[in-house]
């Protein structure tokens, strides 16, 4: 099928399949999935500028569907999401400006690629280690017959760290009753979202692979709420990016809509699946995804040096 906006021929079945897979992953993990979508679109022949813009447009539609399901499940903290939007947009602009500054040099792709590999690999191994340790702790508690009320008092090292951040009394303090947090510094939330926004503007996509783990490990947000809240926040931040790219003619809206037919179903399935997995298990299963993104980027960098 020919898509006149981007000027490429792509099998629509391929686009629907990609949308479905990314939709399932996004609904389950609360991420945009750009580390998989972008390589898939690039492999289909889309120019890189259309890859970035079209991927953002697709993320918006998929996240709307997944967020509605998570909202029904009670997994969205609206107050937290609104605060995070502020930091994400500011960070995204910072990331974009960093890319523009790097364009003055000759190695922008290498710099962005190496940073991506380091970040993705670090997140993957950390999530796997922490998820495994938390799961083992809970299983030991159950085997030892500890009452549920007592087990809730046990904290992993990561949970203890998030509690220490919550104890920082840097005004203004905000309460997040939906997430079970009595008081946390407004600036802590803003910093986490700002860093996520930088990665979004610098590396592309919604940067849920940064925000979701950061909400869990740094802010102490329950995993299911972190997933749903990140998807809601992505709707706003990705819409902003989509409009910016559309103004520059970098969005093939027809391709995005074709992908959305598969993503809508996949996102609903993924969001509903979170009901059947505990927080540590979700984090454990999430771990290979950033690592896969690092492998894809490494392969692309190596192939560019060896035509």
PyMOL commands that set and color helices and strands:
alter all, ss='L'
color gray80, all
select helices_A, chain A and resi 12-29+34-43+48-72+78-102+108-143+148-151+157-166+177-179+186-203+208-217+223-247+253-276+279-305
alter helices_A, ss='H'
color red, helices_A
select strands_A, chain A and resi 2-3+8-9+173-176+181-185
alter strands_A, ss='S'
color yellow, strands_A
deselect
rebuild
show_as cartoon
